[in-house]
Amino acid sequence: MNFRLCNDNLDILLQTNPYPEVCYFGKRLHNIQLDSIEMLTPAVPNSRIDVNVPFTLCPEEGLGNFSTPGLEGHRNGKDWSPIFITKEVIKTDNDITIISDDTIAKLRLTSHLILDKNGVLQCKNTLTNLGDEPYQVNRLSVTLPIPERAQELMAFSGRWIKEFYPHRTKIEHCGYLQENRRGRTSHEYFPGMVVGTEGFKEQTGEVWGIHLAWSGNHRIQVAVKSNGKRFIQAEALYLAGEISLAKDESLSTPWLYATYSDEGLNKMSHHFHQYLRDNIIKFPKNQTRPVHLNTWEGIFFDHKPDYIMKMATKAAQIGVERFIIDDGWFGRRDDDYQGLGDWYLDERKYPNGLEPVINHVKSLGMEFGIWVEPEMINKNSDLYRAHPDWLLQLSGYQQPAGRHQFLLDLQNPAVFDYLLERLTWLLGSYDIDYIKWDMNREIVQAGHNGNPAAIGQTEAVYKLLDILHNKFPNVEIESCSSGGGRIDYEILKRTQRFWASDSNDALDRQTIQRGMSYFFPPEVMGAHIGGALCHTTFRDLHMNLRGLTALFGHMGVELDPVKESEQEQQAFAHYISLHKKLRPLLHSGNTVRLDVDDSHSMQSYGVVSQDKNEASFIIAQLTLPTYALSGNLRLTGLLSNQEYQIEVLDMPDNIDPKTNGHAMKSLPKWMTQNTILSGDWLMNVGLPLPVLDPATAMLIRIIAKQI
């Protein structure tokens, strides 16, 4: 039988008899008959298997597939090459479940595909052991075909303080493989990528975007078969011996999210962003996201309640709406060598408790937040001295420390109950609106009772977060993992915000936040103004670039406002006020990235309202311009026939030739007079750019002229 999932933008055609396979995943088709799927049966070349080899949702070696199979496993060395034959198909609207059995191997594969109204396909495979003996699973993946014209790939790699850096490669015979074995989503390999026609850009080209929603070890590959057929395969990565299914026990892959765009990367992002807003992000739609101030870079571990209250007073004066105490409030946490695990208030630092600080923060009209790192423990802690066996470890081995800390085994019921009790105490005892949930190291030798347990550790984190959300539904949670080490759709189901990176260096943040924007909307992207001297790169950057970079996210401030000059405080207040002015647009509109002429030295991106009547764009000059002039800035996402008023909202203080500008004798005319231009003009002719110094930026606003 043949089936179809479709919406206004894309089509997915499936064939289920005798095997389940996706035959087409691409642009919406019109005036078609499902019987036409038979016409996709390809030629059978000589010197190969004598029949057409179907490429199923879980490719089987037993059918003649010589690419990586979707399932690798065995039952005491047997049942290692299953073939799944469709038994039942259940379809309602754009939701289809295909149940396939191998009666010889006594295995069942259930494939579930759902197409959302926004054009995002979510799919997963579930394997069930129908036999009496355990079935050892080495691999279980989700596989989707991509067409031969998808010849280029964009993936995202990085490291600490350098997340989401895009890199491109041609899709050739050897394909592409990425593996993450760090026990968290990772800075190094974001579990998402884009494939597309050669040279795809922000506004042009066909692209297929995928994301594996999983916060642990993963494997993703793009492969090319010898016949030219291509596919994407994604899975959670299992350690040796990690997964064994007892009789009637099941194992599911993480959800794989995929979408298609025939208008480049921007349209792909719109699909993903709107899907998240409609289905995953748990945040009241009528509630604004408050501007943060986090104390970490201001005071680190040096907690003095009277001084912290001074910081809160200054924070409120510059427009902050949520005040967060970071690391250092618990145990004997005077540095990062000690105290993790001792989730009791440090009465040396807070002899009168947290209430005076919280009450002061609330009296200023701000919300209160606090930092925790529940999954971790220092060996120099009361908890470790009492329970050295609570570590996630392999007995007999000396595990290396990471940031002087180790992981607790959350699969140990005693550990889980302890953490749940301590977090319940914290959130139940104090008027806390938000917690920053950190996780500051990778997992080495994830052992539970001697067995590999990286998958179980990730699932235990999900379980703990789920219980806390049920207990405290109004407490917001931020996912932080040494910055952007745990950013994915599955953890987002349990959190409301990501800390995109531990780097507040605005130059690096320009690339980090742009990379993150391919899959995530601005409102979940934690973006803070740091001090002039960045503590991770020691670059001294102008407030103009720092302020505008933080503006295009969930904005915050990461410093000690008491120590800042009056001029700096006024600048913070200016950019916070600007963010609040644009926040309704930024946190609801369509993110667009522009294809600029001088992409080696600058970048530009913005947000366009859903009705296309308003937009705001940043132009960030990252390095010295390649030429004396940087060409015209051509916008996107506007209405061609609509006239728009152009307004400069912010620019460097050294740009104007009439004052102290040094790079130009005159500004472009549109910057010096009232300018109204059509959307067609703005998108095709564009606006001549001014000459900007390196590490500066400007902000423009486009408003539809009311007739």
KEDOGU-299766 format. One line per 10 residues: their letters; for each residue x, y, z of C-alpha. Coordinates in Angstrom, 2 decimals. Layout:
! residues N
A	X Y Z | ... .
! end
This chain:
! residues 707
MNFRLCNDNL	0.00 0.00 0.00 | 1.06 3.59 -0.62 | 0.61 6.53 1.71 | 1.14 10.27 1.74 | 1.93 12.86 4.40 | 1.76 16.44 3.15 | 1.17 20.09 3.93 | 1.37 23.31 1.92 | 5.16 23.09 1.58 | 6.24 19.49 1.39 .
DILLQTNPYP	5.28 15.94 0.55 | 6.34 12.58 1.95 | 5.41 9.49 -0.05 | 5.65 6.05 1.53 | 5.41 2.52 0.27 | 4.68 -0.20 2.84 | 4.22 -3.43 0.90 | 6.10 -5.56 1.63 | 8.60 -3.29 3.39 | 8.24 0.23 4.86 .
EVCYFGKRLH	10.20 2.83 2.89 | 10.08 6.56 2.23 | 10.07 7.00 -1.55 | 9.97 10.79 -1.72 | 10.70 13.60 0.75 | 10.62 17.05 -0.83 | 8.58 19.84 -2.37 | 4.77 19.66 -2.28 | 3.36 17.79 -5.26 | 0.08 18.57 -6.98 .
NIQLDSIEML	-2.33 16.49 -9.03 | -0.77 13.15 -8.16 | -2.07 9.61 -7.72 | -0.56 7.40 -5.04 | -0.30 4.60 -7.59 | 2.35 6.75 -9.28 | 4.78 5.76 -6.53 | 5.33 2.53 -8.49 | 6.92 4.67 -11.22 | 9.79 5.41 -8.81 .
TPAVPNSRID	11.00 1.82 -9.10 | 14.55 2.24 -10.50 | 16.49 0.27 -13.07 | 18.39 -2.82 -11.89 | 22.03 -2.57 -13.03 | 24.15 -5.55 -14.04 | 26.66 -7.22 -11.73 | 24.61 -6.41 -8.66 | 21.74 -8.03 -6.74 | 19.25 -9.20 -9.39 .
VNVPFTLCPE	16.27 -7.28 -7.99 | 15.58 -3.74 -6.89 | 16.79 -3.42 -3.29 | 14.34 -1.35 -1.22 | 15.83 1.22 1.11 | 13.63 1.01 4.18 | 13.17 3.14 7.29 | 15.55 0.67 8.97 | 17.76 -0.64 6.13 | 18.39 -4.39 6.35 .
EGLGNFSTPG	21.50 -6.23 5.26 | 19.30 -9.25 4.55 | 17.56 -7.44 1.68 | 20.85 -6.77 -0.08 | 21.68 -3.38 1.42 | 25.44 -2.99 1.71 | 25.26 0.38 3.44 | 25.13 0.71 7.22 | 22.08 -1.23 8.45 | 19.49 0.47 10.60 .
LEGHRNGKDW	19.68 -2.30 13.21 | 22.69 -4.21 14.44 | 22.12 -6.81 17.14 | 21.94 -10.50 17.94 | 20.52 -13.15 20.23 | 23.49 -15.19 21.46 | 25.08 -14.77 18.06 | 21.89 -15.53 16.13 | 19.06 -13.43 14.63 | 21.66 -10.91 13.52 .
SPIFITKEVI	20.28 -10.21 10.02 | 16.54 -9.57 10.35 | 14.12 -8.62 7.57 | 11.02 -6.72 8.64 | 7.82 -7.29 6.65 | 4.90 -4.90 7.08 | 2.14 -6.37 9.22 | -0.11 -3.39 9.94 | -0.40 0.29 9.01 | -2.32 2.79 11.13 .
KTDNDITIIS	-2.83 6.23 9.58 | -4.78 9.25 10.80 | -4.36 12.57 9.02 | -0.59 13.25 8.85 | 0.31 10.61 11.45 | 1.32 7.10 10.37 | 2.48 4.06 12.33 | 3.91 1.07 10.46 | 4.27 -2.22 12.34 | 6.68 -4.72 10.78 .
DDTIAKLRLT	7.67 -8.17 12.00 | 10.43 -10.69 11.49 | 8.80 -13.94 12.61 | 12.06 -15.88 12.29 | 14.14 -13.54 14.47 | 11.10 -12.85 16.67 | 11.53 -9.08 16.43 | 9.05 -6.28 15.78 | 9.87 -2.87 14.33 | 7.37 -0.05 14.78 .
SHLILDKNGV	8.02 3.07 12.69 | 6.17 6.24 13.64 | 6.09 9.34 11.42 | 4.21 12.58 12.12 | 4.12 15.61 9.82 | 3.34 18.87 11.61 | 1.41 21.76 10.06 | 4.67 23.78 10.02 | 6.35 21.26 7.73 | 8.43 19.42 10.33 .
LQCKNTLTNL	8.51 15.63 10.16 | 9.23 13.73 13.35 | 10.03 10.06 13.14 | 11.35 7.25 15.31 | 11.77 3.48 15.26 | 10.88 1.17 18.14 | 12.29 -2.37 18.37 | 10.46 -5.00 20.44 | 11.87 -8.40 21.38 | 9.16 -11.03 20.83 .
GDEPYQVNRL	11.50 -13.92 21.62 | 12.08 -15.71 24.90 | 15.80 -15.00 25.07 | 17.34 -11.51 25.49 | 18.23 -9.58 22.36 | 21.46 -7.56 22.42 | 21.16 -4.25 20.50 | 24.34 -2.65 19.24 | 22.70 -0.02 17.04 | 19.18 1.20 16.21 .
SVTLPIPERA	18.71 4.17 13.90 | 16.21 6.23 11.94 | 16.99 6.51 8.23 | 15.64 8.99 5.68 | 16.48 9.17 1.96 | 17.77 12.34 0.32 | 17.93 12.92 -3.44 | 21.07 12.69 -5.54 | 21.04 16.46 -6.11 | 21.78 16.97 -2.39 .
QELMAFSGRW	25.51 17.36 -2.91 | 26.59 19.64 -0.08 | 26.41 19.36 3.69 | 26.58 21.90 6.52 | 27.27 20.60 10.02 | 28.09 22.38 13.28 | 31.18 21.70 15.35 | 33.05 23.52 18.08 | 34.42 23.32 21.59 | 34.00 25.13 24.88 .
IKEFYPHRTK	33.38 28.87 24.26 | 33.16 28.20 20.51 | 29.89 26.38 19.86 | 27.80 26.09 16.68 | 30.56 26.91 14.18 | 29.27 25.83 10.75 | 31.44 23.93 8.31 | 30.59 22.75 4.82 | 31.70 19.77 2.79 | 30.74 18.10 -0.46 .
IEHCGYLQEN	28.77 14.87 -0.14 | 30.94 12.39 -2.02 | 31.50 8.63 -2.09 | 32.84 8.42 1.46 | 29.94 10.42 2.90 | 30.11 12.08 6.30 | 30.06 10.64 9.82 | 30.01 12.35 13.20 | 30.08 10.63 16.57 | 29.64 12.16 19.99 .
RRGRTSHEYF	30.78 10.05 22.96 | 30.91 12.77 25.63 | 27.73 11.81 27.48 | 25.96 15.10 26.75 | 24.75 16.80 23.59 | 28.27 18.30 23.37 | 29.94 21.48 22.17 | 31.86 19.48 19.60 | 29.08 17.94 17.50 | 25.61 19.45 17.52 .
PGMVVGTEGF	23.21 16.61 16.59 | 21.81 18.38 13.57 | 22.87 19.21 10.04 | 21.70 20.47 6.67 | 22.11 18.86 3.26 | 21.20 20.60 0.06 | 21.84 21.44 -3.54 | 25.33 22.70 -4.22 | 25.91 26.27 -3.06 | 22.68 26.58 -1.04 .
KEQTGEVWGI	22.41 29.89 0.79 | 20.16 31.65 3.25 | 17.55 32.53 0.64 | 18.23 30.15 -2.25 | 18.66 26.46 -2.90 | 16.92 23.29 -1.80 | 17.80 22.13 1.71 | 16.85 19.28 4.01 | 17.48 19.97 7.70 | 17.57 17.29 10.42 .
HLAWSGNHRI	17.97 17.26 14.19 | 18.26 14.26 16.51 | 16.54 15.20 19.77 | 18.86 13.55 22.27 | 21.07 14.88 25.08 | 23.69 12.13 25.12 | 25.95 10.06 22.90 | 24.88 10.05 19.27 | 25.90 9.07 15.76 | 24.76 10.79 12.54 .
QVAVKSNGKR	25.90 9.93 9.06 | 25.19 11.03 5.52 | 26.06 8.19 3.18 | 26.31 7.69 -0.57 | 25.64 4.20 -1.94 | 27.46 2.84 -4.97 | 24.32 3.44 -7.05 | 24.35 7.14 -6.11 | 21.43 6.94 -3.70 | 21.93 8.98 -0.53 .
FIQAEALYLA	20.53 8.85 2.96 | 20.74 10.38 6.42 | 20.93 8.05 9.40 | 20.72 9.19 13.02 | 20.77 7.35 16.32 | 21.67 7.34 19.98 | 25.12 5.77 20.31 | 25.19 2.73 22.59 | 28.27 1.61 24.48 | 29.32 -2.03 24.18 .
GEISLAKDES	26.76 -4.21 25.96 | 24.65 -1.22 27.01 | 21.29 -2.36 25.59 | 19.78 -5.80 26.06 | 16.04 -6.37 25.55 | 14.23 -8.98 27.61 | 11.13 -10.70 26.25 | 8.46 -8.12 25.24 | 10.81 -5.26 26.14 | 11.13 -2.37 23.67 .
LSTPWLYATY	13.74 0.20 22.72 | 12.98 3.44 20.85 | 15.31 5.72 18.97 | 15.21 9.41 19.89 | 12.88 11.48 17.75 | 14.44 12.64 14.51 | 13.08 16.00 13.31 | 13.39 16.86 9.62 | 12.13 19.50 7.24 | 12.53 20.65 3.64 .
SDEGLNKMSH	12.84 24.10 2.07 | 13.00 25.12 -1.57 | 13.96 28.68 -0.59 | 17.21 28.18 1.29 | 18.11 28.08 4.95 | 15.83 30.85 6.19 | 12.66 28.99 5.29 | 14.06 25.84 6.90 | 14.62 27.79 10.12 | 11.09 29.18 10.01 .
HFHQYLRDNI	9.73 25.63 9.93 | 11.84 24.54 12.90 | 11.25 27.71 14.93 | 7.50 27.68 14.53 | 7.36 23.98 15.29 | 9.18 24.61 18.58 | 6.90 27.52 19.45 | 3.78 25.45 18.77 | 4.83 22.10 20.21 | 7.88 22.08 22.48 .
IKFPKNQTRP	8.62 25.42 24.15 | 6.74 25.53 27.44 | 6.47 29.24 28.15 | 3.26 31.28 28.52 | 2.62 32.99 25.19 | 1.35 36.18 26.85 | 4.38 36.47 29.14 | 7.55 38.33 28.21 | 10.95 36.83 28.87 | 12.62 38.91 31.58 .
VHLNTWEGIF	16.03 40.54 31.14 | 18.58 38.73 33.34 | 21.50 39.74 35.47 | 23.67 36.81 36.51 | 26.27 37.37 39.23 | 28.85 34.86 38.00 | 31.27 37.09 36.09 | 30.69 39.86 38.62 | 31.63 38.13 41.88 | 32.32 34.45 41.05 .
FDHKPDYIMK	32.43 32.60 44.44 | 32.72 35.74 46.60 | 29.20 35.89 48.06 | 28.46 38.72 50.51 | 24.70 39.27 50.96 | 24.95 43.02 51.57 | 27.03 43.49 48.45 | 24.78 41.22 46.39 | 21.83 43.40 47.41 | 23.75 46.45 46.16 .
MATKAAQIGV	24.22 44.63 42.87 | 20.49 43.95 42.76 | 19.69 47.61 43.36 | 21.95 48.68 40.50 | 20.54 45.93 38.31 | 17.00 47.18 38.81 | 18.10 50.73 37.99 | 19.41 49.72 34.57 | 16.24 47.78 33.73 | 17.01 44.18 34.77 .
ERFIIDDGWF	13.91 42.07 35.43 | 15.39 38.86 36.86 | 18.35 38.66 39.27 | 20.26 35.37 39.50 | 22.75 34.22 42.14 | 25.21 31.85 40.50 | 27.69 29.31 41.89 | 28.93 29.72 45.47 | 25.85 29.84 47.73 | 25.93 26.25 49.08 .
GRRDDDYQGL	28.18 23.86 51.02 | 31.67 25.27 51.48 | 31.81 26.35 47.88 | 34.69 28.85 47.96 | 36.19 27.59 44.71 | 35.56 24.88 42.13 | 37.57 22.26 44.04 | 34.94 21.63 46.70 | 31.31 21.62 47.77 | 29.44 20.15 44.80 .
GDWYLDERKY	26.83 17.74 46.10 | 26.32 19.54 49.41 | 23.05 21.26 48.51 | 22.64 23.05 51.81 | 22.88 26.80 52.29 | 26.36 28.01 53.29 | 25.54 29.73 56.57 | 29.03 31.27 56.73 | 28.08 33.42 53.73 | 24.34 33.65 54.42 .
PNGLEPVINH	23.99 33.70 58.24 | 20.45 35.09 57.92 | 19.47 32.74 55.12 | 18.60 33.61 51.54 | 15.40 35.42 52.49 | 16.92 38.91 52.95 | 18.45 38.79 49.47 | 15.33 37.34 47.86 | 13.05 39.82 49.63 | 15.25 42.70 48.50 .
VKSLGMEFGI	15.25 41.47 44.90 | 11.46 41.08 44.95 | 11.00 44.53 46.51 | 12.77 45.98 43.48 | 10.22 44.38 41.18 | 12.56 41.67 39.90 | 12.26 37.90 39.82 | 14.83 35.77 41.64 | 16.87 32.89 40.24 | 19.62 30.59 41.48 .
WVEPEMINKN	22.30 28.26 40.07 | 22.51 24.49 40.64 | 24.57 21.61 39.25 | 22.76 18.55 40.61 | 24.46 15.87 38.51 | 27.93 16.63 39.89 | 30.02 16.03 42.99 | 33.44 17.12 44.27 | 35.49 14.58 46.19 | 36.10 17.36 48.70 .
SDLYRAHPDW	32.49 17.37 49.88 | 30.49 15.98 52.78 | 28.41 13.99 50.31 | 31.41 12.18 48.83 | 32.91 11.49 52.22 | 29.62 9.87 53.25 | 28.91 8.09 49.94 | 32.01 7.51 47.80 | 30.08 4.72 46.07 | 27.55 7.18 44.61 .
LLQLSGYQQP	29.80 8.09 41.68 | 29.02 7.11 38.10 | 32.10 4.95 37.65 | 33.68 1.58 37.00 | 34.91 0.02 40.20 | 38.68 -0.42 40.39 | 39.56 2.32 37.91 | 40.90 5.79 38.66 | 38.59 8.08 36.67 | 39.99 11.45 35.54 .
AGRHQFLLDL	38.40 14.53 37.06 | 36.85 17.27 34.95 | 36.81 20.78 36.43 | 37.78 18.96 39.68 | 34.45 17.16 39.71 | 32.77 13.82 39.00 | 29.30 12.60 38.11 | 26.74 11.17 40.47 | 25.05 7.95 39.38 | 21.46 9.12 38.91 .
QNPAVFDYLL	20.37 5.55 38.19 | 21.12 4.70 41.82 | 17.74 5.19 43.57 | 19.43 6.59 46.68 | 21.24 9.25 44.63 | 18.11 10.15 42.69 | 16.04 10.45 45.86 | 18.70 12.59 47.56 | 18.84 15.06 44.67 | 15.06 15.19 44.38 .
ERLTWLLGSY	14.76 15.86 48.12 | 17.41 18.62 48.07 | 15.96 20.36 45.02 | 12.46 20.07 46.46 | 13.78 21.66 49.66 | 15.39 24.51 47.71 | 12.41 25.30 45.50 | 9.89 24.70 48.27 | 11.66 26.78 50.91 | 12.39 29.91 48.90 .
DIDYIKWDMN	10.49 32.13 46.47 | 12.51 31.08 43.42 | 11.31 31.82 39.89 | 14.14 30.29 37.89 | 17.05 27.89 38.19 | 20.13 27.72 36.01 | 20.82 23.98 35.71 | 24.48 23.44 34.88 | 26.50 20.37 33.87 | 30.19 21.19 33.64 .
REIVQAGHNG	32.00 18.08 32.46 | 31.88 15.17 30.06 | 31.19 11.60 31.15 | 34.05 9.09 31.33 | 33.35 5.40 32.10 | 29.60 5.79 32.61 | 29.28 2.71 34.81 | 26.26 1.65 36.88 | 26.73 -1.57 38.86 | 29.58 -2.41 36.50 .
NPAAIGQTEA	27.45 -2.05 33.37 | 27.63 0.68 30.71 | 24.93 3.25 31.47 | 25.36 6.46 29.47 | 21.84 6.10 28.02 | 20.34 5.50 31.45 | 22.13 8.53 32.89 | 20.60 10.81 30.26 | 17.16 9.31 30.80 | 17.51 9.81 34.56 .
VYKLLDILHN	18.22 13.52 34.02 | 15.02 13.75 31.96 | 13.09 11.95 34.71 | 14.41 14.26 37.44 | 13.52 17.36 35.44 | 10.06 15.99 34.66 | 9.31 15.36 38.34 | 10.50 18.84 39.31 | 8.33 20.43 36.62 | 5.31 18.59 37.94 .
KFPNVEIESC	6.09 19.71 41.49 | 6.99 23.30 40.58 | 5.30 24.12 37.26 | 5.97 27.87 37.54 | 9.74 27.57 37.99 | 11.67 28.16 34.78 | 14.80 26.12 34.09 | 17.77 27.03 31.94 | 19.89 24.30 30.37 | 23.57 25.13 30.72 .
SSGGGRIDYE	26.44 22.71 30.21 | 29.74 24.56 30.30 | 27.78 26.95 28.12 | 26.24 25.32 25.05 | 27.07 21.68 25.75 | 23.45 20.52 26.17 | 21.28 22.20 23.54 | 18.72 20.02 21.78 | 14.96 19.63 21.32 | 14.57 16.85 23.91 .
ILKRTQRFWA	16.08 18.82 26.79 | 14.05 21.83 25.60 | 10.88 19.87 26.41 | 11.97 20.22 30.05 | 13.67 23.63 30.04 | 12.76 27.12 28.87 | 16.11 28.62 27.93 | 19.63 27.70 26.82 | 22.90 29.27 27.85 | 24.34 29.42 24.35 .
SDSNDALDRQ	27.99 29.70 25.39 | 30.23 30.50 28.32 | 31.80 33.11 26.04 | 30.35 36.60 26.22 | 32.87 37.79 23.64 | 30.53 39.52 21.21 | 32.68 38.73 18.17 | 32.56 35.01 18.90 | 28.91 35.25 19.93 | 28.04 36.60 16.48 .
TIQRGMSYFF	29.02 33.25 14.95 | 27.73 31.13 17.84 | 24.29 32.73 17.86 | 23.98 32.70 14.08 | 24.82 28.99 14.04 | 22.32 28.27 16.79 | 19.63 30.25 14.96 | 19.39 27.64 12.21 | 17.51 25.40 14.64 | 16.40 27.60 17.57 .
PPEVMGAHIG	14.44 30.88 17.80 | 15.87 33.92 19.63 | 13.69 33.63 22.73 | 15.41 30.45 23.96 | 18.94 31.72 23.24 | 20.53 33.15 26.39 | 22.59 36.15 25.25 | 24.24 38.47 27.78 | 26.21 41.69 27.71 | 29.51 40.94 29.38 .
GALCHTTFRD	32.17 43.29 30.65 | 34.30 45.30 28.23 | 37.15 42.86 28.88 | 35.86 39.38 28.09 | 36.99 36.87 30.73 | 37.32 34.00 28.22 | 39.19 35.72 25.36 | 40.54 38.87 27.06 | 39.35 40.95 24.12 | 38.23 44.47 24.93 .
LHMNLRGLTA	35.11 45.17 22.88 | 32.98 48.26 22.36 | 29.62 48.42 24.15 | 27.89 48.97 20.80 | 28.78 45.48 19.56 | 28.22 43.85 22.96 | 24.81 45.43 23.36 | 23.47 44.70 19.88 | 24.77 41.12 19.93 | 22.93 40.37 23.18 .
LFGHMGVELD	19.80 42.14 21.95 | 18.93 39.35 19.48 | 18.25 36.65 22.06 | 16.88 36.22 25.57 | 18.85 39.19 26.83 | 20.80 39.50 30.03 | 23.79 41.12 31.70 | 26.77 39.18 33.10 | 28.88 41.46 35.30 | 28.95 43.52 38.49 .
PVKESEQEQQ	26.93 46.69 37.80 | 28.21 48.31 41.02 | 31.74 48.47 39.62 | 30.73 49.84 36.23 | 31.11 53.54 35.48 | 28.08 55.81 35.19 | 28.64 55.93 31.44 | 28.65 52.14 31.19 | 25.53 51.86 33.35 | 23.74 54.29 31.05 .
AFAHYISLHK	24.83 52.19 28.08 | 23.46 49.02 29.70 | 20.18 50.80 30.36 | 20.07 51.96 26.72 | 20.47 48.48 25.25 | 18.12 46.89 27.77 | 15.51 49.52 26.90 | 16.09 48.90 23.19 | 15.66 45.16 23.71 | 12.39 45.67 25.59 .
KLRPLLHSGN	11.15 47.89 22.76 | 11.86 45.18 20.18 | 11.20 42.12 22.37 | 7.66 41.44 21.09 | 9.03 41.32 17.55 | 12.22 39.40 18.33 | 10.47 36.67 20.31 | 7.62 36.02 17.88 | 8.81 36.87 14.37 | 10.71 35.00 11.68 .
TVRLDVDDSH	14.49 34.99 11.99 | 16.22 35.80 8.71 | 19.91 35.73 7.89 | 21.07 37.85 4.96 | 23.45 36.86 2.17 | 25.81 39.86 2.24 | 28.31 40.86 -0.44 | 31.33 40.94 1.90 | 30.65 37.80 3.93 | 34.33 37.51 4.91 .
SMQSYGVVSQ	34.20 40.63 7.05 | 30.59 41.18 8.08 | 27.26 39.52 8.66 | 23.68 40.67 8.95 | 20.54 39.06 10.27 | 17.22 40.14 11.68 | 13.67 39.28 12.62 | 10.59 39.99 10.48 | 7.14 40.08 12.04 | 4.67 37.38 11.03 .
DKNEASFIIA	2.53 39.95 9.19 | 5.66 41.43 7.53 | 4.83 44.94 8.73 | 7.88 45.31 10.96 | 11.47 44.12 10.95 | 14.75 44.84 12.66 | 18.24 44.01 11.34 | 21.73 44.09 12.79 | 24.74 44.78 10.58 | 27.85 43.48 12.36 .
QLTLPTYALS	31.27 44.47 11.03 | 33.45 41.65 12.37 | 36.78 42.54 10.74 | 38.18 45.22 8.45 | 36.04 45.48 5.28 | 37.53 43.76 2.25 | 36.94 46.83 0.07 | 36.52 50.53 0.74 | 32.75 50.03 0.42 | 30.76 46.97 1.47 .
GNLRLTGLLS	28.04 47.10 -1.18 | 24.28 47.20 -0.66 | 22.40 45.40 2.10 | 19.52 43.51 0.50 | 16.83 42.60 3.01 | 14.43 39.68 2.85 | 11.04 38.58 4.14 | 9.18 41.83 3.35 | 6.09 42.49 1.22 | 7.13 43.57 -2.27 .
NQEYQIEVLD	4.37 46.16 -2.75 | 4.48 47.55 0.78 | 6.27 50.84 1.47 | 8.52 50.88 4.53 | 9.99 53.60 6.72 | 13.68 52.98 7.52 | 15.00 54.04 10.91 | 18.50 53.74 12.40 | 18.05 52.66 16.02 | 21.69 52.32 17.02 .
MPDNIDPKTN	25.11 52.85 15.50 | 28.71 53.26 16.72 | 29.45 56.62 18.31 | 32.40 57.16 15.95 | 30.52 56.78 12.68 | 29.09 60.26 12.04 | 31.45 62.53 10.04 | 29.80 65.59 11.66 | 31.10 64.55 15.08 | 34.11 62.30 15.50 .
GHAMKSLPKW	33.69 59.91 12.58 | 36.92 59.03 10.81 | 36.04 56.35 8.24 | 33.73 58.38 5.97 | 33.37 61.90 4.66 | 29.63 61.40 4.35 | 27.01 58.86 5.34 | 24.74 57.08 2.84 | 21.83 59.39 2.07 | 19.19 57.04 3.49 .
MTQNTILSGD	20.81 57.46 6.91 | 20.59 61.25 6.87 | 17.00 61.89 5.80 | 13.51 60.49 6.10 | 13.56 57.43 3.83 | 10.61 55.42 2.57 | 11.22 52.57 0.12 | 9.22 49.64 -1.18 | 9.80 46.12 -0.02 | 10.72 45.22 -3.58 .
WLMNVGLPLP	13.45 47.88 -3.57 | 14.76 46.86 -0.15 | 14.95 43.18 -1.12 | 16.43 43.57 -4.60 | 18.30 46.90 -4.76 | 19.03 47.29 -1.08 | 20.61 49.98 1.09 | 24.20 51.21 0.58 | 26.15 50.31 3.70 | 28.18 52.82 5.68 .
VLDPATAMLI	31.85 52.21 6.40 | 32.07 50.59 9.82 | 35.11 49.97 11.97 | 35.93 46.37 12.89 | 34.05 45.03 15.94 | 31.18 47.50 15.64 | 27.56 47.13 14.61 | 24.45 49.07 13.74 | 20.74 48.39 14.11 | 17.98 49.39 11.71 .
RIIAKQI	14.24 49.09 11.97 | 11.78 48.76 9.08 | 8.16 49.79 9.68 | 5.36 49.47 7.14 | 3.97 52.86 6.13 | 0.33 53.13 7.08 | -1.90 54.25 4.20 .
! end
